[in-house]
């Protein structure tokens, strides 16, 4: 009934659309909304003119206020071209307030719920079938049928509609355009099961095929097949959970090699599940919808924010990587941007190569970071980099790659030698010669670099020459060659990422995140060497984080000629990234063309109390236990002196006079404050990629994930959970609480004598402990290098968001359906209450207005606490 009323309202509002009063015979209005392709209506207009029909097309987004109430009056027919709800909604929203009768013929061309008025059922059904199936032949028959009906001729004798299957495979060389199954397609392409040619799938919208708007798809097909592969474009229902899988799977064990998505993503959960089952990498080519190719080139954002939810954020959620602008809006349809589609096709072919090549034959390059700057520094955020590299090299070797780990001391010494030139005088060429002599550097002829450089856009060349001079002026030049520091470990080369500044400038810290400073010739030369001379099959950007994704260029939707992509070319990029830095991991995905592999934060432990705070805590308990008298008074004075010496009086906003006059109340607040400090999560050591930490530190992390309230409910009657957490974290492992949780985690099965609360918490603790297994980090790194799908995760601080575990997944930026989380909602309510109380205390009254400043990075970190405050202030629940 709800759906019926909704569509009835649409028919009622159709009467709002007449540009002039009066009626003209055989006139037809197509009413639609984005993203329906404009070229379709140009075809319809030509076909209509051939039949003597006047047509007009109106996108609701382009209607200006006020909308004339008689906008429909001049037309004999109104066609609402809204095949899906996402097209129907803006029509409904834009016109819902203008309800009136439209007396003539109207058909809603919805694929699942068509409706009509003023038209006999058989005729409406025939017109609907012609229209929604589309294609030139069907659209011709649509117009002919309409004319026959107007002239009261026998329209039923016209050819039946050519009905496209609900899902099918398109190829521009196939005369009938669409094949219903992959078996039919493989037979058409003479593709055997053991065919050496990569098979690249391309998803597309059916409406583009139906309206003859296939320029982008056809361009991708030609580029892929010119490289010796086979392209398989397919259309499927957007809301289906398995239609792509049905078309892309050859048998139980074989599928297409890689998928290029060009569809809008509306069913993100269904697509994510489908991609997981397919197990292949998915990349995306999307259109710039705010103008043509020239408008996109001039747009510093690259993709407007309004397009991000459906064409980027939801796609990232599903596991799609490397979302590339591949087309602009032409006059009639989306037209390919040649260098973008070339790169998209090449990236797909490189991923297919990873899937088909043997591991022993693959060449890998791995960049490490020299941040913070320093001759001995190579690091990753909270990552024990030497041990992590050794663990990764061991995993690669075990998987059949031609590489081998070094001893930790040897690895450190060699990587530090690679860094040394950056910290020697500019005129010191001996340091470069020594690296070459010891096979710790490679040569890239400046002539090769110049040949590549000369093909870059003029603006890029001018900017780099103005800033850095000619390529041969580089301080890393020796005898007409760039000297590229690198360590060869079989078929893996390890390189320090080049500095963004030249030797001797000492500006690296200032330039590291600069979105304006153009990279040096040497910076681009190092990446060029990896791509063109070493011929890497894949690139690993190792740990959080490098500088490539911060180079100048568009914010997102980058051009191949923006500096971040000039460095990378079409190389597949795998990027281990710390799980709690979602905001910057987004940079790595959107500007670093990367598939991220989340790695864990260090293990955490309750911070406990140390040194002076521990002494203060002991004094507090001494005062509580003493009898009245001189000793208790002296303890009180000693405690007050320590509080003031540590500025805790200022932290708690308790001046000395107030402390002395109301000491018992102060002691209560001080005690809670110390326990809050003690229960704060403190990182313990560094994480080792793929290996994690010792078991006891994983247990303390689990304790923090469980939360203080759960821990308090576990404490025995003669125990105090707060006090157990307030001891030095090194001693925490001797506490009864720790030992009890450890016994549950180590047990084959939980004891039978647990009560309901204990069993619930113990089960949760075991789940958290299992999630902390870091094995997925190495496993999914290997999957990415093997051209396989990497599952996705929202990430975040594992203490606040245990769902961020297990690690090893591809981080996505934002899932608005999770904001605010239940925990954030509670925290936001409390934060608002505290804010209002503080304002009332300071001003004596409640605030009249509130303003909240929302930051995406903070929303990603805190899961919507500020948004929850705003909801609470409005008196609504999310």
C-alpha positions, -999 to 999 in steps of 0.1 A, spaced: 0 0 0 29 23 8 44 18 -26 10 23 -43 4 56 -26 39 67 -35 34 61 -72 -1 76 -72 14 108 -58 38 108 -87 11 107 -112 -7 134 -94 23 157 -94 29 152 -131 5 180 -139 31 205 -127 50 205 -159 39 227 -187 61 254 -201 32 272 -218 -6 269 -217 -24 254 -246 -20 220 -262 -2 207 -293 -10 173 -308 16 146 -308 39 162 -282 59 142 -257 78 151 -225 106 129 -211 110 137 -174 140 123 -156 169 129 -132 206 123 -129 224 100 -136 203 91 -167 224 97 -198 215 127 -219 225 111 -251 195 87 -249 171 116 -253 189 129 -284 184 96 -300 147 96 -290 143 132 -303 156 122 -337 134 91 -338 104 112 -328 110 138 -355 111 110 -380 76 101 -369 64 137 -367 64 139 -329 77 169 -310 97 159 -278 111 178 -249 134 165 -221 135 179 -186 159 169 -158 143 178 -125 176 191 -111 176 219 -137 141 232 -129 143 266 -114 120 279 -87 92 287 -88 81 258 -109 51 267 -130 20 248 -118 9 242 -154 43 228 -167 27 197 -182 -2 212 -199 12 215 -234 21 178 -237 -1 149 -249 22 123 -233 45 124 -203 71 97 -198 87 95 -164 121 79 -171 130 66 -137 140 29 -140 151 27 -104 142 43 -71 174 64 -70 162 82 -101 127 83 -89 134 99 -55 146 133 -68 116 136 -90 94 128 -61 113 151 -37 115 180 -61 78 180 -70 60 165 -40 45 198 -29 28 204 -63 0 180 -65 -25 184 -93 -43 164 -120 -27 157 -153 -55 147 -176 -36 130 -204 -14 100 -208 15 93 -184 37 62 -180 63 57 -153 92 37 -168 103 19 -137 119 -14 -142 102 -31 -113 71 -10 -105 58 6 -137 26 26 -136 4 44 -161 -27 65 -165 -48 74 -195 -33 44 -215 -49 10 -220 -29 -17 -202 -17 -37 -233 -4 -6 -250 13 7 -218 29 -27 -213 42 -28 -249 56 8 -247 72 1 -213 89 -30 -226 103 -12 -256 115 16 -235 131 -1 -205 149 -27 -227 162 1 -250 186 -2 -279 181 15 -312 156 -11 -326 134 -10 -295 134 28 -293 124 30 -330 95 6 -323 85 26 -292 80 57 -314 62 37 -341 39 22 -316 31 55 -301 23 70 -335 1 40 -344 -18 44 -311 -23 81 -318 -36 74 -353 -57 45 -340 -38 20 -362 -30 -16 -353 1 -12 -331 -1 -48 -319 11 -61 -353 44 -43 -349 74 -65 -339 76 -76 -303 102 -59 -281 137 -72 -281 139 -82 -244 174 -80 -230 181 -105 -202 181 -91 -167 218 -95 -167 240 -101 -197 274 -97 -214 279 -70 -240 306 -68 -266 308 -42 -294 318 -69 -319 288 -91 -312 260 -84 -337 232 -90 -313 251 -69 -286 242 -91 -256 251 -127 -247 232 -142 -217 259 -164 -201 297 -165 -197 297 -198 -216 281 -181 -246 306 -153 -244 337 -176 -241 325 -195 -271 320 -162 -290 356 -152 -281 370 -187 -287 384 -186 -252 395 -219 -237 396 -228 -200 434 -228 -201 436 -197 -223 468 -177 -216 450 -144 -223 438 -125 -192 401 -121 -190 391 -87 -177 355 -80 -167 339 -46 -169 306 -38 -151 284 -13 -168 249 3 -164 223 -14 -186 208 20 -194 240 30 -212 237 0 -235 199 6 -239 205 42 -249 235 35 -271 259 54 -248 288 29 -247 318 51 -257 336 46 -224 330 9 -224 340 5 -260 372 24 -254 382 2 -225 374 -29 -246 397 -18 -274 426 -9 -251 424 -42 -232 421 -63 -263 449 -44 -281 472 -56 -253 463 -93 -260 437 -98 -233 400 -103 -235 375 -78 -223 341 -89 -210 317 -60 -203 286 -70 -184 255 -53 -170 236 -65 -139 209 -53 -116 225 -28 -93 207 -41 -62 215 -77 -69 237 -96 -44 251 -122 -69 245 -112 -105 281 -102 -112 293 -135 -97 270 -155 -119 283 -139 -150 320 -137 -140 324 -173 -127 336 -198 -153 333 -228 -129 337 -235 -92 374 -225 -92 378 -202 -122 366 -166 -126 376 -136 -146 410 -123 -135 402 -87 -127 370 -66 -126 368 -29 -137 337 -14 -122 319 15 -139 285 12 -121 272 34 -93 274 15 -60 240 15 -42 241 -20 -27 274 -18 -9 269 -47 15 257 -70 -13 286 -60 -36 312 -65 -8 299 -100 -1 300 -108 -38 335 -94 -43 347 -114 -13 333 -146 -29 348 -139 -63 382 -132 -47 396 -110 -75 408 -74 -74 383 -48 -83 393 -13 -96 370 14 -109 366 39 -137 340 66 -131 329 97 -149 333 133 -139 297 144 -137 301 181 -133 313 189 -168 334 178 -197 371 167 -198 383 203 -198 362 211 -167 377 181 -149 412 191 -157 406 226 -143 388 213 -111 413 212 -82 390 188 -63 389 162 -91 356 148 -79 330 170 -62 321 161 -26 285 154 -36 297 126 -58 319 110 -32 293 89 -14 281 68 -44 312 69 -67 340 67 -41 331 61 -4 306 32 -10 329 17 -36 358 17 -12 336 0 14 331 -29 -10 368 -34 -15 372 -15 -48 406 2 -51 422 28 -74 391 48 -83 400 67 -114 382 94 -133 379 78 -168 354 100 -186 339 135 -189 305 146 -199 303 151 -236 275 169 -254 256 136 -258 273 110 -236 302 103 -213 334 104 -234 366 86 -224 396 106 -213 423 88 -232 453 88 -208 429 79 -179 414 49 -197 448 38 -209 460 38 -173 429 20 -161 433 -7 -187 470 -11 -179 464 -14 -142 439 -42 -148 464 -60 -170 491 -56 -143 468 -70 -117 460 -100 -140 497 -106 -144 501 -108 -106 473 -134 -106 488 -155 -134 526 -152 -129 545 -176 -106 557 -160 -74 593 -169 -82 592 -148 -114 577 -117 -98 598 -86 -92 589 -66 -62 600 -31 -50 596 -20 -14 599 16 -1 607 25 35 604 59 51 631 83 64 608 101 88 614 118 110 644 130 90 677 116 103 707 97 89 698 66 110 660 68 109 637 45 90 604 40 105 567 33 103 540 45 128 542 23 159 559 -4 137 591 -22 146 604 -17 111 635 -39 110 617 -69 126 586 -63 104 607 -63 73 624 -95 83 590 -111 90 576 -99 56 607 -112 38 603 -145 55 566 -147 45 575 -139 9 602 -165 8 579 -191 23 553 -183 -4 579 -189 -32 592 -154 -39 628 -151 -48 640 -132 -18 654 -139 17 656 -120 50 688 -106 65 699 -106 101 684 -76 120 718 -59 125 728 -64 89 695 -51 76 697 -19 98 733 -13 88 726 -15 50 694 6 51 712 33 70 739 33 44 712 39 18 701 69 37 736 83 41 738 104 9 709 126 20 729 138 50 763 144 33 775 176 17 760 183 -17 795 181 -34 803 148 -18 802 124 -47 823 98 -30 793 87 -9 775 79 -42 805 61 -57 809 40 -26 772 28 -28 777 19 -65 809 0 -57 792 -20 -30 762 -28 -51 740 -7 -29 728 16 -57 716 15 -93 722 39 -122 694 56 -142 708 74 -173 697 110 -173 690 106 -210 664 80 -202 648 103 -176 649 132 -200 631 111 -227 603 104 -202 603 139 -188 599 155 -223 566 137 -227 551 153 -196 526 181 -198 542 215 -204 529 228 -170 546 200 -151 579 205 -169 578 242 -164 570 239 -126 598 214 -121 625 233 -140 615 265 -123 619 249 -89 648 224 -95 665 234 -127 674 208 -153 675 171 -144 713 170 -147 715 196 -119 703 170 -93 727 165 -64 721 127 -68 738 128 -103 771 111 -110 787 109 -145 754 115 -163 734 91 -142 710 94 -113 723 72 -84 694 53 -69 702 38 -35 687 4 -32 693 -30 -15 688 -61 -37 674 -91 -20 668 -116 -48 639 -103 -68 630 -77 -43 646 -43 -41 643 -22 -9 647 16 -14 644 45 10 617 68 -4 635 98 -19 634 130 1 611 157 -13 640 182 -11 674 181 -26 706 173 -6 718 202 15 684 220 18 674 206 51 637 212 45 624 177 46 603 181 77 586 212 63 579 196 29 568 161 39 531 169 39 532 198 15 504 198 -11 521 225 -31 559 217 -32 567 199 -65 589 168 -61 625 169 -73 638 153 -104 655 126 -82 622 118 -65 605 110 -98 637 94 -111 637 68 -83 601 58 -90 609 58 -128 638 34 -122 615 11 -103 589 10 -131 610 12 -162 645 -2 -155 639 -26 -127 605 -34 -141 587 -41 -108 555 -61 -110 542 -45 -78 552 -18 -53 550 -21 -15 548 12 4 558 -1 37 541 13 68 525 46 79 533 68 60 552 80 30 551 113 11 540 102 -24 503 105 -16 508 141 -4 524 154 -36 506 183 -54 476 174 -75 438 172 -73 423 163 -39 408 131 -53 399 119 -87 435 126 -98 449 129 -133 476 105 -145 496 137 -149 492 148 -113 524 143 -93 513 115 -71 504 94 -102 534 105 -122 555 87 -95 535 55 -95 524 50 -131 502 19 -134 520 -2 -108 499 -21 -84 505 -6 -49 502 -25 -16 504 -3 15 506 -17 50 489 10 71 482 13 108 446 5 115 437 35 136 447 62 111 417 60 88 419 96 76 454 93 62 448 58 50 422 74 28 449 95 13 469 63 5 439 48 -13 426 79 -31 459 96 -39 483 66 -36 464 42 -58 469 17 -30 453 -14 -16 459 -9 21 467 -38 45 458 -27 80 483 -35 108 477 -34 144 485 -7 169 509 -18 196 494 -38 224 478 -16 252 478 -19 289 461 2 315 487 30 322 487 24 359 504 50 382 541 57 382 566 76 403 549 108 418 514 98 409 519 64 425 533 81 456 502 104 456 479 74 453 497 57 482 495 88 504 457 91 496 452 55 509 474 62 539 453 92 549 421 72 544 433 44 568 448 66 595 431 75 628 425 112 635 456 129 649 489 145 640 500 117 615 468 121 595 471 159 595 507 157 583 497 132 556 470 156 545 495 185 542 520 163 524 493 152 500 482 188 493 518 199 487 523 171 461 490 179 444 501 215 440 536 207 430 522 185 402 496 211 392 468 187 398 450 214 416 448 232 383 437 201 364 408 196 388 401 233 393 405 231 430 425 261 445 444 254 477 420 272 499 391 252 486 411 220 491 419 228 527 383 238 535 366 208 519 393 181 520 371 150 521 352 160 489 385 168 472 399 134 482 370 117 464 375 137 432 413 132 434 409 94 438 386 92 408 410 113 388 439 90 396 419 60 387 409 76 354 446 82 346 455 47 356 429 32 333 440 52 303 453 30 275 491 31 272 508 16 242 534 -11 250 563 -13 227 560 -15 189 540 -38 166 558 -64 144 539 -68 111 524 -103 108 536 -114 142 522 -91 169 532 -91 205 536 -116 233 505 -132 247 504 -113 280 503 -79 263 475 -91 241 456 -100 273 460 -65 287 447 -52 254 417 -74 258 411 -61 293 409 -25 280 387 -36 251 363 -52 277 361 -19 295 363 -9 332 326 -16 339 329 -52 328 361 -57 347 345 -43 378 317 -68 375 343 -96 374 361 -86 406 355 -108 436 339 -93 467 372 -89 484 388 -73 453 387 -38 439 391 -36 401 399 1 402 428 -6 426 441 -35 406 442 -13 375 459 15 394 491 -4 401 522 -2 378 513 -18 345 543 -41 348 527 -55 380 493 -59 365 501 -94 353 503 -105 389 468 -93 397 439 -117 403 418 -100 376 445 -106 350 451 -142 360 414 -150 359 410 -136 323 442 -153 312 430 -186 325 398 -182 304 418 -173 273 442 -203 276 415 -228 284 404 -253 257 368 -246 268 354 -223 295 348 -238 330 313 -251 337 309 -232 370 309 -197 355 279 -176 362 260 -159 334 279 -126 337 313 -143 338 304 -165 308 293 -136 287 324 -116 295 347 -146 291 332 -154 257 336 -118 246 372 -118 258 380 -150 239 365 -134 208 386 -103 212 418 -123 218 412 -143 187 406 -112 167 440 -99 178 457 -127 158 479 -107 134 483 -135 108 459 -118 84 485 -90 78 510 -113 61 483 -134 45 465 -106 29 497 -89 18 505 -121 -1 469 -121 -14 473 -86 -28 506 -96 -44 489 -126 -59 462 -105 -76 435 -115 -52 408 -96 -34 416 -81 0 386 -78 24 377 -44 38 375 -30 73 366 4 88 396 3 111 400 26 141 413 23 177 408 -14 186 401 -4 223 372 18 213 362 -2 182 370 -39 185 353 -45 152 384 -29 136 400 -63 143 412 -86 128 439 -66 111 452 -72 75 422 -57 58 417 -29 32 407 2 52 378 23 40 372 59 49 337 62 62 306 42 68 278 68 76 254 40 86 276 34 117 276 71 128 271 76 156 278 42 172 259 32 203 290 40 225 294 74 207 258 81 213 261 76 250 294 96 251 278 124 231 248 126 255 271 128 284 293 154 267 263 176 259 252 173 296 286 183 307 287 212 283 253 226 294 262 222 330 295 240 326 278 269 307 251 271 334 277 272 361 297 299 344 268 321 332 239 312 354 217 303 325 213 278 297 227 286 263 203 299 237 223 287 207 249 259 202 273 255 173 292 223 166 322 222 143 324 188 126 357 174 113 357 142 92 389 129 107 375 133 143 343 116 132 363 87 119 384 85 151 355 89 176 326 73 156 303 103 158 306 118 193 301 153 181 273 142 158 257 125 188 260 157 208 241 176 181 214 149 180 210 151 217 208 189 216 180 186 191 162 161 213 163 133 187 178 98 187 200 87 157 
